[in-house]
Amino acid sequence: MTPDEAADGPRTAAEAQQLLAVQTPAPAYVPACPGAGKTHVIALRHLQSPPRLLRQGRALISFTRVARDQMAQRCRQAGRTDLLHAPHFVGTLDSFLWEFLVKPLRPTQPPVRLLESWANVKAPVQGLDREIPLHRFHLTLDPVPIPAQEAIAWDKIDHDTQRLLDDSAYDRDAWLAAVLSTRKSWCQKGYFTGHEARILALWNLRNPQQADRLLPPLLSRFAEVVVDEAQDCSTADLVVLELLHDAGLPLVLVGDPDQAIYAWRGAQPASLQRFAAKLNPVAAPLTGNWRSSPVICRLASTLRAGNRAPDTAVVKDDDIPVVILPTRFAGSGSNHRHAPGNSGIVEVFRDIAQEYGIKVEDCLVTAHKYATLPGITREKPNSNQITHLAWARTVAHTEGATSSELIRACAVALRVLFGYWFPEETGSPERLSATHRLPLQQANRTAFSFLHSLPPPHKEWATDVWQAMKAWPAPPDAAPQGTKGRLAGKPVIARPVKATAVRTNIVHQLKGDEADAVMLMLPDNGSVQRWAQGDPATDELLRIWYVAVTRARRLAALAVSEEEVEGLAQLLCQHAVPARIG
């Protein structure tokens, strides 16, 4: 057998698995490893399946707009834009639930706006002894009782909000009642998020009269519904899908329980496995990894449940070993140092990647928490507005700021300007730009120029910002009302740090992302023991690490404290994972 023929073996096997997944009839569950080409399989299924009588359409559902757009782009590239329109549907799970299980039974007035988050509107929880924005309270949903029960995830409350609650004279029950009352008032105005869509979908499907109105059109329209990244389904999502399955809607779930990293919103691998058992498990799992090298596949296998063999590397034949980097972790991400010397750990990772011919733009640094990462001081989602703006101003003045940071910074500035120009209106910058016929690109240029014009933040910065807001050229239809929209308080000042040109982000923001070289930062003592003895089926942090290392195509690096280096090297050696200490 020639080397080329040997290399064709894994490719042929992986292509056969993909073809089987494309042809497997619904209902079905298709387990898929990282880099298995799930988007390709789903798009191919959509493009190649024969038309059906009565049920002409197919719904392709994802959890993010990025994944939705990728599937839509595949259809456009194939010249099949017809597959993006009725009777078909390509969109997020939130939009699917709203469009087909909620909206048909909603009154036409008031007009409905489906928000990504309550942070998109100014919705303070009022009526008690202090105001706290609604989006600071994470609501959970238990779908088992009828009706479904809501609660506040008190353990998810951020530090600043917890301090406000601790100083309040009211107990948790009073705050829960106030939160639900505030949310109800906004729903009555026509504002909802995906959380409320799930509550209403559950209610409608469990109510026979409502279900009788919703299900016949749904069953007639769709030949099947394909759910991508099914491991991200919450318990409530799975209950909704199970109700649809029991009603006769053919479902195809594609996912990887080893990548279930959203337990905070109710996603649990065991819940998916229980529901998947009800489906027709004809499709063989997709175990061909088109992304990562054999070394990375072997590394990843040590971080998943079941002692399964490593996935098969299809196209990568690199033998670059895993690089273990002894690190002295500091309180600030920009100060993590390489232990043998005193160089920045990111610079050392970058140089090692370049030794293997990997460019700096193909490097990625990740960690579980923002606080561990180097780069611009991260924007805290629950900070006051003046601190948000100070962060945005810092981004605008930081050389090497990433495009995503600049986009978020401009969005912060637009909310401030729109809040002054249109104080009676609510909504995202995108919606307000469209309402006032201001092209979003032009609005972002305005926001960036505004940020760049602001002086450096200081204790009395709010006064400077207010003068700049009043002086900044406003749209022709702006309607300021006195001091409405004026920012108050003192900013927590974010300081720029030296840029490394290496991309950084937390693991939860990397789904669907990849890079030639990835460094995972593990600052906590005991990480190696947890890796060796923990069970990924029940330990979400191990699954988070699994997602991180499987973003790598050629090189995986692990930054650990000096005390952990030898233990990690021994662990990888026991699993026959090639590694070196860098």
C-alpha positions in Angstrom: 0.0 0.0 0.0 1.4 3.4 -1.0 1.4 6.3 1.5 -1.3 8.0 -0.6 -3.5 4.9 -0.3 -2.9 4.7 3.4 -3.9 8.4 3.8 -7.1 7.8 1.8 -8.3 5.2 4.3 -9.4 7.6 7.0 -10.9 10.0 4.4 -12.9 7.2 2.8 -14.2 6.0 6.2 -15.1 9.5 7.3 -16.9 10.2 4.0 -18.9 7.0 4.4 -20.0 8.0 7.9 -21.1 11.4 6.5 -23.0 9.8 3.7 -24.8 7.4 6.1 -25.7 10.4 8.3 -27.1 12.2 5.3 -29.2 9.3 4.2 -30.5 8.1 7.7 -34.3 8.7 7.9 -35.8 10.7 10.7 -36.2 10.4 13.6 -32.5 10.0 14.3 -29.7 11.0 16.6 -26.3 11.5 15.0 -23.4 11.7 17.5 -20.6 13.8 16.0 -17.0 14.4 17.2 -15.3 17.8 17.0 -14.3 18.7 13.4 -16.6 16.0 12.0 -18.2 18.4 9.4 -21.6 18.6 11.0 -22.5 21.7 9.0 -21.5 20.0 5.8 -23.6 16.9 6.6 -26.7 19.0 7.5 -26.4 21.2 4.4 -25.8 18.1 2.2 -28.9 16.5 3.8 -30.9 19.6 3.0 -29.5 19.8 -0.6 -29.8 16.1 -1.6 -32.9 14.7 0.1 -35.8 14.1 -2.3 -39.0 16.2 -2.1 -41.9 14.9 0.0 -45.6 15.1 -0.7 -47.5 17.5 1.6 -44.4 18.0 3.8 -42.2 19.8 1.4 -40.1 21.7 3.9 -37.2 21.1 6.3 -36.2 23.2 9.3 -32.5 23.6 10.0 -32.1 24.8 13.6 -28.9 26.0 15.3 -28.2 27.9 18.5 -26.3 30.9 17.1 -26.7 33.3 14.2 -23.1 32.4 13.1 -24.1 28.7 12.6 -27.4 29.7 11.0 -25.5 31.9 8.5 -23.0 29.1 7.7 -25.8 26.7 6.8 -27.5 29.4 4.7 -24.2 30.2 2.9 -23.8 26.5 1.9 -27.2 26.6 0.2 -26.4 29.9 -1.6 -23.1 28.5 -2.8 -24.9 25.5 -4.2 -27.3 27.8 -6.1 -30.3 26.6 -3.9 -31.5 29.8 -2.4 -35.0 28.3 -2.6 -34.1 26.1 0.3 -33.8 29.2 2.5 -37.5 30.2 2.1 -40.9 28.8 2.9 -41.8 26.0 3.2 -38.2 25.6 4.5 -36.8 27.3 7.6 -33.2 28.1 8.5 -32.7 29.8 11.9 -32.0 29.7 15.6 -34.0 27.6 18.1 -35.3 30.8 19.7 -36.7 32.0 16.4 -38.2 28.6 15.5 -40.0 28.4 18.9 -41.3 31.9 18.5 -42.3 31.6 14.8 -44.1 28.3 15.0 -45.1 27.7 18.6 -45.8 31.2 20.0 -46.4 33.8 17.3 -49.4 32.1 15.6 -51.4 32.5 18.9 -50.3 36.0 19.8 -52.5 39.0 19.4 -51.3 41.4 16.6 -51.0 44.3 19.1 -48.7 45.4 20.5 -46.0 44.7 17.9 -43.7 41.9 19.2 -39.9 42.3 19.6 -37.9 39.2 20.3 -34.8 40.3 22.2 -31.5 38.5 22.6 -31.4 39.6 26.2 -33.1 42.0 28.6 -29.9 44.0 28.4 -31.1 45.2 25.0 -33.7 47.5 26.8 -33.6 49.7 29.9 -35.7 47.5 32.2 -35.0 48.3 35.8 -36.6 46.2 38.5 -38.5 48.8 40.6 -40.8 49.0 43.5 -38.4 47.9 46.3 -35.6 49.9 48.0 -33.3 50.1 45.0 -33.2 49.6 41.2 -31.4 46.7 39.6 -31.5 46.0 35.8 -33.7 43.1 34.9 -30.9 41.4 32.9 -28.8 41.0 36.1 -31.2 38.3 37.3 -30.7 35.0 35.5 -34.1 33.2 35.4 -34.2 29.4 35.3 -37.0 27.2 34.1 -38.1 23.9 35.4 -40.2 22.4 32.6 -41.4 19.3 34.5 -44.2 20.8 36.6 -47.3 22.0 34.8 -47.2 25.0 34.5 -43.4 25.2 34.3 -41.8 26.9 37.3 -39.4 29.8 37.2 -36.8 30.8 39.8 -33.8 33.1 40.0 -30.4 31.4 39.9 -29.0 33.1 42.9 -25.6 31.4 42.6 -25.2 33.1 39.2 -25.7 36.6 40.5 -22.6 38.7 39.9 -20.6 40.3 42.8 -21.9 43.9 42.3 -25.5 42.8 42.2 -25.1 40.6 45.2 -23.8 43.5 47.2 -26.9 45.5 46.3 -29.1 42.6 47.3 -27.2 42.1 50.6 -27.9 45.8 51.5 -31.6 45.5 50.6 -34.2 45.3 53.3 -36.2 42.8 51.1 -35.7 39.0 50.9 -35.3 36.8 47.9 -39.0 36.1 47.6 -39.7 39.8 47.4 -37.1 40.2 44.7 -38.3 37.3 42.7 -41.8 38.7 42.8 -40.5 42.1 41.7 -38.4 40.6 38.9 -41.4 38.6 37.5 -43.6 41.7 37.8 -41.1 43.8 35.9 -40.7 41.1 33.2 -44.5 40.8 32.9 -44.9 44.6 32.3 -42.4 44.4 29.5 -44.0 41.4 27.9 -47.3 43.3 28.0 -45.5 45.9 25.9 -44.5 43.2 23.4 -41.0 42.5 24.5 -39.8 38.9 25.0 -36.6 36.9 25.1 -35.9 33.3 24.3 -36.7 32.4 27.9 -40.2 33.6 27.6 -40.6 31.9 24.2 -39.8 28.6 25.9 -42.4 29.2 28.6 -45.1 30.0 26.1 -44.1 27.2 23.8 -44.4 24.7 26.6 -47.8 26.1 27.7 -49.2 26.0 24.1 -48.0 22.4 23.4 -49.4 21.1 26.7 -52.7 22.9 26.3 -54.9 20.7 24.0 -56.8 23.5 22.5 -53.7 25.5 21.7 -51.8 22.5 20.5 -54.7 21.6 18.1 -54.2 25.0 16.5 -50.4 24.9 16.3 -49.5 21.3 15.4 -51.4 20.6 12.1 -49.8 23.4 10.2 -46.4 22.5 11.6 -46.7 18.8 10.8 -47.9 19.7 7.3 -45.1 22.1 6.6 -42.0 20.2 7.7 -40.8 16.8 6.5 -38.3 17.0 9.3 -36.6 19.3 11.8 -32.8 19.1 12.1 -31.3 20.4 15.3 -27.5 21.2 15.2 -25.4 21.3 18.4 -28.1 19.3 20.2 -25.8 19.1 23.3 -26.6 22.8 23.9 -30.3 22.0 24.4 -31.5 22.9 27.9 -33.9 20.6 29.7 -36.7 22.9 28.6 -35.6 22.7 25.0 -35.6 18.9 25.1 -39.0 18.8 26.7 -40.3 21.0 23.8 -38.6 18.7 21.2 -40.0 15.6 22.9 -43.5 17.0 22.8 -43.0 17.7 19.1 -41.6 14.2 18.5 -44.5 12.6 20.4 -46.9 14.6 18.1 -45.3 13.0 15.0 -42.8 15.7 13.9 -39.7 13.9 12.5 -36.6 15.1 14.3 -32.9 14.7 13.6 -30.5 15.7 16.4 -26.8 16.2 15.7 -24.5 16.8 18.6 -21.7 15.8 20.9 -22.5 15.4 24.6 -18.7 15.7 25.3 -19.1 19.4 24.3 -22.0 20.2 26.6 -20.7 23.3 28.4 -23.8 25.3 29.1 -25.0 23.8 32.4 -25.8 27.2 33.7 -28.8 27.3 31.3 -29.8 23.8 31.9 -27.9 21.8 29.2 -26.9 18.4 30.6 -25.4 15.4 28.7 -27.5 12.9 30.5 -30.7 14.7 29.4 -29.7 14.6 25.8 -28.8 10.9 26.0 -32.2 10.0 27.5 -34.0 11.8 24.8 -31.7 10.4 22.0 -32.6 6.9 23.2 -36.2 7.6 22.1 -35.1 8.3 18.5 -34.0 5.9 15.9 -30.2 5.4 16.4 -29.5 4.1 12.9 -26.7 6.6 12.0 -23.2 5.6 13.0 -21.4 8.2 15.0 -19.2 10.7 13.0 -15.8 9.9 14.4 -13.6 11.3 11.5 -12.0 14.6 12.6 -11.3 16.8 9.6 -9.8 19.5 11.7 -7.2 18.2 14.1 -3.9 16.3 14.0 -3.6 12.7 15.4 -1.8 14.1 18.5 -4.6 16.5 19.3 -7.2 13.8 18.7 -5.4 11.6 21.2 -5.1 14.5 23.7 -8.8 15.2 23.4 -9.7 11.6 24.1 -8.2 11.9 27.6 -10.9 14.6 28.4 -14.1 12.7 27.5 -16.2 10.1 29.1 -16.2 6.4 28.4 -12.6 5.6 27.7 -13.3 5.7 24.0 -10.6 5.4 21.4 -9.3 8.7 19.9 -11.2 10.1 16.9 -9.6 9.5 13.5 -7.6 12.4 12.1 -8.7 12.6 8.5 -6.5 15.1 6.7 -3.8 16.3 9.2 -0.6 14.3 9.5 1.3 16.7 11.8 3.2 15.0 14.6 3.7 18.3 16.6 3.7 17.2 20.3 1.6 18.9 22.9 3.6 21.7 24.5 3.5 22.1 28.3 4.4 25.6 29.3 5.4 26.2 33.0 3.7 29.4 34.0 3.8 31.8 36.9 0.2 33.1 36.9 -0.5 36.6 38.1 -3.7 38.3 39.2 -3.9 40.1 35.8 -3.9 38.1 32.6 -1.3 40.4 31.0 1.3 39.5 33.7 1.4 35.7 33.3 5.1 34.8 32.9 6.9 31.8 31.4 8.5 30.2 34.5 12.0 29.3 33.2 12.6 33.0 32.3 10.5 36.1 32.6 9.0 36.4 29.2 5.3 36.8 28.8 3.6 33.4 28.4 1.7 34.5 25.3 4.9 35.7 23.6 6.5 32.4 24.3 3.5 30.5 22.9 3.6 32.7 19.8 7.3 32.0 19.3 6.9 28.2 19.7 4.1 28.3 17.1 6.3 30.2 14.7 9.0 27.5 15.1 6.5 25.1 13.6 5.7 27.5 10.8 2.4 28.8 12.3 1.7 32.5 11.8 0.7 34.7 14.7 -2.7 35.3 13.1 -3.3 31.5 13.3 -2.7 31.4 17.0 -5.4 31.5 19.7 -5.2 31.7 23.5 -8.2 30.6 25.6 -9.2 30.0 29.2 -12.4 29.2 31.2 -12.6 32.7 32.6 -12.0 36.2 31.2 -9.9 37.1 34.2 -7.2 34.6 33.1 -6.8 36.0 29.6 -4.3 38.6 28.5 -5.4 41.6 26.5 -7.7 44.6 27.1 -9.4 44.6 30.5 -12.6 42.8 29.8 -16.0 44.6 29.8 -18.0 43.5 32.8 -21.6 42.9 31.6 -23.2 44.2 34.8 -21.1 47.4 35.3 -22.8 50.8 35.3 -23.1 52.7 32.0 -20.2 55.1 32.7 -17.9 52.1 33.3 -19.1 50.4 30.1 -18.3 53.6 28.2 -14.9 53.9 29.8 -14.1 50.4 28.7 -15.3 51.2 25.1 -13.2 54.4 25.1 -10.1 52.3 26.2 -10.8 49.8 23.3 -11.0 52.7 20.8 -7.5 53.9 21.9 -5.8 50.5 22.2 -3.5 49.4 19.3 -4.2 45.8 18.4 -7.8 45.7 19.7 -9.7 42.9 18.0 -12.6 43.5 15.6 -15.0 41.9 18.0 -13.9 44.2 20.8 -14.3 47.2 18.5 -17.8 46.1 17.5 -18.8 45.8 21.1 -17.2 49.2 22.0 -19.2 50.9 19.2 -22.4 49.3 20.4 -21.8 50.7 23.9 -21.3 54.2 22.5 -24.3 53.9 20.2 -26.5 53.0 23.2 -25.3 56.1 25.1 -25.9 58.4 22.1 -29.2 56.9 21.2 -30.3 57.1 24.9 -29.7 60.9 24.7 -31.1 61.5 21.2 -34.2 59.2 21.5 -34.9 58.9 25.2 -38.4 57.5 24.8 -37.3 54.6 22.6 -35.8 51.2 23.5 -34.1 48.5 21.6 -30.8 47.4 20.2 -28.5 49.8 18.3 -29.3 47.8 15.2 -33.1 48.3 15.6 -32.8 52.0 16.4 -30.5 52.6 13.5 -33.0 50.9 11.2 -35.9 52.8 12.7 -34.2 56.2 12.1 -32.8 55.2 8.6 -29.3 55.5 9.8 -27.1 52.9 8.1 -25.4 50.8 10.7 -22.0 51.2 9.2 -22.4 55.0 9.4 -23.7 54.7 12.9 -20.6 52.7 13.9 -18.3 55.3 12.4 -20.1 57.9 14.4 -19.7 55.8 17.6 -16.0 55.2 17.0 -15.4 58.9 16.3 -17.3 59.8 19.5 -15.2 57.4 21.5 -12.0 58.7 20.0 -12.9 62.2 20.9 -13.4 61.5 24.6 -10.6 62.4 27.1 -9.1 59.6 29.2 -11.5 58.5 32.0 -11.1 60.0 35.4 -13.3 60.4 38.6 -15.3 63.4 37.2 -15.4 62.0 33.6 -19.2 61.9 33.5 -19.2 65.7 33.1 -16.9 65.6 30.2 -19.0 62.8 28.6 -22.2 64.9 29.0 -20.6 67.9 27.3 -19.4 65.7 24.5 -22.9 64.1 24.1 -24.6 67.5 23.9 -22.1 68.8 21.4 -22.0 65.8 19.1 -23.9 66.2 15.8 -27.3 64.5 16.1 -29.5 62.9 13.4 -32.2 65.2 12.0 -35.0 63.5 13.9 -33.3 63.4 17.3 -35.5 64.6 20.2 -33.4 65.1 23.3 -35.3 65.8 26.5 -33.2 67.8 28.9 -30.9 65.6 30.9 -32.5 62.3 30.0 -29.7 59.9 29.0 -27.0 61.7 31.0 -24.6 59.2 32.6 -23.9 59.4 36.3 -21.3 57.9 38.7 -17.6 57.3 38.6 -16.1 54.9 36.0 -14.0 51.9 37.0 -11.1 52.8 34.7 -9.8 50.1 32.3 -6.2 50.4 31.3 -4.8 49.3 27.9 -2.1 46.7 27.9 0.5 45.7 25.4 -1.0 43.9 22.4 0.5 40.6 21.4 -1.4 40.2 18.1 -2.6 36.8 19.3 -6.3 36.3 19.4 -7.9 35.6 22.8 -11.3 34.6 24.0 -12.9 32.4 26.6 -13.9 28.8 25.7 -17.6 29.5 25.7 -17.1 32.0 22.9 -15.2 29.6 20.7 -17.9 27.1 19.6 -17.4 26.7 15.8 -14.0 28.4 16.0 -10.6 26.9 15.3 -6.9 27.9 14.9 -3.7 26.2 13.8 -2.3 26.7 17.3 -4.3 26.9 20.6 -3.0 27.5 24.1 -5.3 26.6 27.0 -4.5 28.4 30.3 -5.0 26.3 33.4 -4.1 28.5 36.3 -5.7 26.6 39.2 -3.7 24.2 41.4 -5.1 20.7 41.2 -6.0 20.9 37.5 -3.9 17.8 36.7 -5.5 15.8 39.5 -8.9 16.8 38.2 -7.9 15.8 34.7 -6.7 12.4 35.8 -9.4 11.5 38.3 -12.5 13.5 37.2 -15.4 12.2 35.1 -16.3 14.4 32.1 -19.8 13.0 32.2 -20.5 14.9 35.4 -17.6 17.5 35.5 -18.4 20.4 33.2 -15.0 22.0 33.5 -13.3 18.9 31.9 -15.8 19.3 29.0 -14.8 22.9 28.8 -11.1 21.9 28.5 -12.2 19.3 25.9 -13.8 22.0 23.7 -10.7 24.2 24.1 -8.1 21.7 22.9 -10.4 20.5 20.0 -10.3 24.0 18.5 -6.6 23.3 17.5 -5.6 22.1 14.1 -1.9 21.5 14.5 -0.5 22.6 17.9 -2.0 22.4 21.4 -0.2 24.1 24.2 -1.1 23.9 27.9 -0.1 26.6 30.3 0.0 25.3 33.9 1.7 26.3 37.1 5.3 25.1 37.7 4.0 22.6 40.3 1.7 20.9 37.8 4.2 20.4 35.0 5.7 17.0 35.8 2.3 15.6 36.8 0.7 16.7 33.5 3.7 15.3 31.5 3.3 11.9 33.3 -0.5 11.9 32.7 -0.1 12.5 28.9 2.7 9.9 28.8 0.4 7.3 30.4 -2.1 8.0 27.6 0.6 7.8 24.9 0.1 11.5 24.0 3.4 12.9 22.6 4.3 16.0 24.7 7.3 18.2 25.5 7.9 20.8 28.1 8.6 24.2 26.6 
